[in-house]
Amino acid sequence: MTRWYNAFAGLGEPLTLPEWGIDDDQGVQASRGPAIRASRTWLTTHNFHIISYWQLDNWYLDVADDADGVAAYQELVAAAAP
């Protein structure tokens, strides 16, 4: 990601991130909230205009398992709404 960013950031065009998720298959299940918020802050301060959060096989982002992660995801979506 960093190499891609460094290669294209200087072109002066809005950036997109069409697929972004958090892989935590190797560790203890924990809230994704802090990672979602930190990533959103970095992306929005580095000229990313389209950010699509998507998670495949290890999806557990639901209120029962991760209320803070759900809240962070809702904040991400609300901030993108017109």
C-alpha beads as a LAMMPS data file, in Angstrom:
LAMMPS data file: protein, C-alpha beads

82 atoms
81 bonds

1 atom types
1 bond types

-500.0 500.0 xlo xhi
-500.0 500.0 ylo yhi
-500.0 500.0 zlo zhi

Masses

1 110.0

Atoms # bond

1 1 1 0.000 0.000 0.000
2 1 1 2.752 2.419 0.896
3 1 1 4.659 1.751 -2.345
4 1 1 1.464 2.240 -4.346
5 1 1 0.699 5.463 -2.510
6 1 1 4.237 6.800 -3.012
7 1 1 4.066 6.004 -6.735
8 1 1 0.754 7.754 -7.411
9 1 1 0.252 10.395 -4.705
10 1 1 2.382 12.974 -6.489
11 1 1 0.194 13.001 -9.603
12 1 1 -2.264 15.441 -8.017
13 1 1 -5.338 13.293 -8.693
14 1 1 -7.874 12.057 -6.119
15 1 1 -7.017 8.574 -4.897
16 1 1 -9.321 5.596 -4.422
17 1 1 -9.022 2.474 -2.325
18 1 1 -11.535 0.006 -3.797
19 1 1 -10.932 -2.809 -1.316
20 1 1 -9.852 -2.334 2.266
21 1 1 -10.271 -4.684 5.221
22 1 1 -8.550 -5.938 8.330
23 1 1 -7.195 -9.472 8.432
24 1 1 -6.919 -10.748 11.972
25 1 1 -7.083 -14.503 11.381
26 1 1 -3.767 -14.907 13.168
27 1 1 -4.708 -13.319 16.480
28 1 1 -7.291 -13.016 19.176
29 1 1 -10.559 -11.507 18.029
30 1 1 -10.570 -7.884 19.132
31 1 1 -12.407 -4.735 18.198
32 1 1 -11.706 -3.445 14.728
33 1 1 -12.866 0.024 15.784
34 1 1 -9.444 1.533 16.541
35 1 1 -7.962 0.205 13.281
36 1 1 -10.920 1.432 11.196
37 1 1 -10.708 4.903 12.739
38 1 1 -6.914 5.166 12.417
39 1 1 -6.988 3.956 8.816
40 1 1 -9.798 6.341 7.891
41 1 1 -7.868 9.261 9.378
42 1 1 -4.714 8.354 7.440
43 1 1 -6.574 7.795 4.170
44 1 1 -8.628 10.986 4.330
45 1 1 -5.571 13.096 5.209
46 1 1 -3.661 11.616 2.251
47 1 1 -6.085 12.652 -0.543
48 1 1 -8.145 9.454 -0.730
49 1 1 -11.644 10.374 -1.903
50 1 1 -13.214 6.941 -2.329
51 1 1 -12.691 4.295 0.339
52 1 1 -14.518 0.981 0.234
53 1 1 -14.321 -1.105 3.391
54 1 1 -14.804 -4.763 2.548
55 1 1 -14.123 -7.906 4.529
56 1 1 -14.265 -11.470 3.239
57 1 1 -13.736 -14.725 5.101
58 1 1 -13.128 -13.566 8.655
59 1 1 -16.080 -11.182 8.860
60 1 1 -17.434 -10.799 12.372
61 1 1 -18.247 -7.108 12.390
62 1 1 -21.567 -7.267 14.204
63 1 1 -22.927 -5.685 17.351
64 1 1 -22.798 -8.913 19.374
65 1 1 -19.096 -9.493 18.713
66 1 1 -17.728 -5.998 18.125
67 1 1 -19.982 -3.056 18.992
68 1 1 -17.101 -0.575 18.735
69 1 1 -16.111 -1.933 15.320
70 1 1 -19.686 -1.507 14.114
71 1 1 -19.729 2.063 15.461
72 1 1 -16.430 2.852 13.680
73 1 1 -17.735 1.416 10.426
74 1 1 -20.933 3.473 10.759
75 1 1 -18.799 6.584 11.341
76 1 1 -16.830 5.793 8.175
77 1 1 -20.026 5.429 6.127
78 1 1 -21.668 8.522 7.654
79 1 1 -18.605 10.647 6.909
80 1 1 -18.744 9.567 3.256
81 1 1 -22.433 10.362 2.837
82 1 1 -23.234 13.548 0.894

Bonds

1 1 1 2
2 1 2 3
3 1 3 4
4 1 4 5
5 1 5 6
6 1 6 7
7 1 7 8
8 1 8 9
9 1 9 10
10 1 10 11
11 1 11 12
12 1 12 13
13 1 13 14
14 1 14 15
15 1 15 16
16 1 16 17
17 1 17 18
18 1 18 19
19 1 19 20
20 1 20 21
21 1 21 22
22 1 22 23
23 1 23 24
24 1 24 25
25 1 25 26
26 1 26 27
27 1 27 28
28 1 28 29
29 1 29 30
30 1 30 31
31 1 31 32
32 1 32 33
33 1 33 34
34 1 34 35
35 1 35 36
36 1 36 37
37 1 37 38
38 1 38 39
39 1 39 40
40 1 40 41
41 1 41 42
42 1 42 43
43 1 43 44
44 1 44 45
45 1 45 46
46 1 46 47
47 1 47 48
48 1 48 49
49 1 49 50
50 1 50 51
51 1 51 52
52 1 52 53
53 1 53 54
54 1 54 55
55 1 55 56
56 1 56 57
57 1 57 58
58 1 58 59
59 1 59 60
60 1 60 61
61 1 61 62
62 1 62 63
63 1 63 64
64 1 64 65
65 1 65 66
66 1 66 67
67 1 67 68
68 1 68 69
69 1 69 70
70 1 70 71
71 1 71 72
72 1 72 73
73 1 73 74
74 1 74 75
75 1 75 76
76 1 76 77
77 1 77 78
78 1 78 79
79 1 79 80
80 1 80 81
81 1 81 82
